[in-house]
Amino acid sequence: MAHTKSQGKTNQKANRPGQRRGVKKFGGQKAEVGQIIIRQVGSSFHAGQGTKVGKDYTIYAIRPGVVKFFKRLGKSFVSVIKG
């Protein structure tokens, strides 16, 4: 009889790759239409002008321009400004 209980399952977990989240375009960099600016879990950053939020909270550009990060009322925003 085994003295350790149900360890087979925990030992069989595969090492899964990361999901590559984070900032993809930093402040001052150029962004084209549809390019991802931030991949995130939840809304740490909010969409400003020239950006939209995907269903997984990804922020992407809807017009070409320069990426700008700013804070307003304690919230962090990302926008794309003509430049």
N, C-alpha and C positions, 0 to 999 in steps of 0.2 A: 504494500500500500504506500502511496506517495505521502510524504510528510509536508511538502509544500503545495499550496493550493493555487491552481489556475495561473501559473506563471507563463504558460506557453503563449498566450495571447499577447501579453505585454512584451515578451521578447521578440515577437514576430513583426512589430511595427517597423515599417520601412522608413528610411530617412528621406523626408519630403523636401523638395526645393522651396526656397523662399519665394514670396509673391512679388518681389521687386517694387515695393511701395516707396514713396518719397517724392521729393521735388525733382522734376525732370528738366524744367526750364527755370533758371534763377532770374532775379531782378536785373533788368538791363539787357537781357538776351532777347533776340527776335523770335517771334512765334508766328507760324503760318496757320491758316484756317484748319481746324481739326486736330492740331497737335496737342498732345497731353502735356499739361503743365504740372499737375500734382496727382499722384495716386495715393489715396488715404483711406483709413477706416474711420467712418463717421465724419462729421463736418468740422475738422480742426481749422480748416481754411474755408472761407465763404467766397462765392463767386461775385466779382464786381463787374464793371462794364467790360464788354468784349469777351466775356467768358460764360460758360454754362456748366452745370453739374450733371454728371451721368448718374445712372441708378446705383452704382457702387461708390458714389461720392467722388468720382474722378472729375477733376476740373480741367476743361479743355477750352481752346481758343475758338471763337466763332468769327473772328476777323483778324487780319494780319496786323502786326504791330510789335511793340516792345512790352515785355512783362514788367508789371510793377506790383510790389507788395506794400500794403499799408494797413494801419489799424484805425478802427473807428468804434467808439463806445466799448472798448475792451475786446473787440472781435478782430481777427485777422482776415484780411481780404486780399484777393488777387484780381488784377485787372489787366487788360491788354489795351494799350493806348497807341494811337497812330504815331509812327515815328520813323 
